[in-house]
Amino acid sequence: MNIAFYPYWAVKTLLSLINVIYIMVITTFIYGHTGSVLYAAMFPLIQIIARIIAGFTLPLLVNRFAYSKLLISISIAKTFTMTCIAISLNHLISQLPLLLIGVVILSFLDGWESPLLNTLTPRLVQGEDLEKADSLLSFSNQTVTIVGYAMTGFAVMNWGASQTFWAAVSLSWAVLIFMIAMGSLTRNVEQPQKSAVSWNVSREGWSMIWKNPSLRWITLMDIAQAMAGSIWFGAVTLAFAKEALERGEGWWGLMNSSYATGTMLGGILALALAKWIQKHLIASMTMGSLLFSLLTIAYGLNSLPWLALVLCILMGPVNQIRAAAQQTALQSIIVPALSLTKVYATRGVLISTVMSVSIVIFGLVADQMGVRWVYLISGALFIVSAICSLSLSRVHRSEHIIKHTRNM
């Protein structure tokens, strides 16, 4: 594997850990000092809205600025913003709007940074190593997320939110050092001509997704999975533990831990099966979606707490294999480097929007029809995802036939 991949891997892993610490500390800080769930809920809402807007504006930045300079500048801005928040956090108790302004700034920067980093993977790693790289990134992300939540909760409880936030700041400075070192890896990335920036540029990602059949079907899969995946946010799973399983918050936490454990095991399995997945992308996506659908429906109909834990563990490997295959399929589509960044930004906007709307819709479904219906609908959405993957298979066969005919 290309040696340049390893500092990139470190950046992605550290950013995942920083994100966990950041989310837990700010949420705890707001709720602890206001006692208001509404104020605490404003934090993720602001994040989603800011990232959606950032996704629309990213193509304009990519069209104007050099790739490596843009990535490093964003990292510098994030690091200094987090440092400023850490210095003044204890003084923001009575100035909550100022803290939320800092959240908006960081959310915008995250919305720009994430798709830029994602486009680096297929350029640092090619061929069979691409699936291995995706599995490594996924596994390390899940691992630091699980460890991060446990350690951050302990740290906040013993040292307080302000002191714990400094850990995220320290890691952010480490990311900046790695990012500067990576600058040479992005100097040869294709750059646009410095022409007048138009909002037409921001529509290019949407146009490419619609006109490219493979991108269109993968995006439809993303939409179905984003809608289905929104049910795993806290409120729905807590309601299921209480209403369907007749258990309390302790069992709810155990269920989340079981799913996280399954996800880690899934990352290991996907890494071990990397070559097989690379050769059978469509089969991995289709079978992964169908199996996850069956497990979700079984989970929704189940009333046994111990069986719910088993199903949560089983969902992890199935979902990881499907996700790894889908990510590799997306990266394997032949798209110009600059356009790939715009496609990632567009997908980020679309998925964030769909998940935001779905959380509200499934909340209404759970209140009006019962929480079990939420999981049954989610299972049906994964069946839709499997159908889309079969359609993607037909597109690939048609493209292969056309290419073979042209070469004759």
Stockholm file with secondary structure:
# STOCKHOLM 1.0

chainA/1-408         MNIAFYPYWAVKTLLSLINVIYIMVITTFIYGHTGSVLYAAMFPLIQIIARIIAGFTLPLLVNRFAYSKLLISISIAKTFTMTCIAISLNHLISQLPLLLIGVVILSFLDGWESPLLNTLTPRLVQGEDLEKADSLLSFSNQTVTIVGYAMTGFAVMNWGASQTFWAAVSLSWAVLIFMIAMGSLTRNVEQPQKSAVSWNVSREGWSMIWKNPSLRWITLMDIAQAMAGSIWFGAVTLAFAKEALERGEGWWGLMNSSYATGTMLGGILALALAKWIQKHLIASMTMGSLLFSLLTIAYGLNSLPWLALVLCILMGPVNQIRAAAQQTALQSIIVPALSLTKVYATRGVLISTVMSVSIVIFGLVADQMGVRWVYLISGALFIVSAICSLSLSRVHRSEHIIKHTRNM
#=GR chainA/1-408 SS CCTTHHHHHHHHHHHHHHHHHHHHHHHHHHHHHHCCHHHHHHHHHHHHHHHHHHHHHHHHHHHHSCHHHHHHHHHHHHHHHHHHHHHHGGGCSSCHHHHHHHHHHHHHHHHHHHHHHHTTHHHHCCTTHHHHHHHHHHHHHHHHHHHHHHHHHHHHHHHCHHHHHHHHHHHHHHHHHHHHHGGGGGTTSCCCCCCCCCTTGGGHHHHHHHHSHHHHHHHHHHHHHHHHHGGGSHHHHHHHHHHTSCCCHHHHHHHHHHHHHHHHHHHHHHHHTHHHHHHCHHHHHHHHHHHHHHHHHHHHHCCCHHHHHHHHHHHHHHHHHHHHHHHHHHHHSCCCHHHHHHHHHHHHHHHHHHHHHHHHHHHHHHHHHCHHHHHHHHHHHHHHHHHHHHHHHHHHHHHHHHHHHHHC
#=GC SS_cons         CCTTHHHHHHHHHHHHHHHHHHHHHHHHHHHHHHCCHHHHHHHHHHHHHHHHHHHHHHHHHHHHSCHHHHHHHHHHHHHHHHHHHHHHGGGCSSCHHHHHHHHHHHHHHHHHHHHHHHTTHHHHCCTTHHHHHHHHHHHHHHHHHHHHHHHHHHHHHHHCHHHHHHHHHHHHHHHHHHHHHGGGGGTTSCCCCCCCCCTTGGGHHHHHHHHSHHHHHHHHHHHHHHHHHGGGSHHHHHHHHHHTSCCCHHHHHHHHHHHHHHHHHHHHHHHHTHHHHHHCHHHHHHHHHHHHHHHHHHHHHCCCHHHHHHHHHHHHHHHHHHHHHHHHHHHHSCCCHHHHHHHHHHHHHHHHHHHHHHHHHHHHHHHHHCHHHHHHHHHHHHHHHHHHHHHHHHHHHHHHHHHHHHHC
//
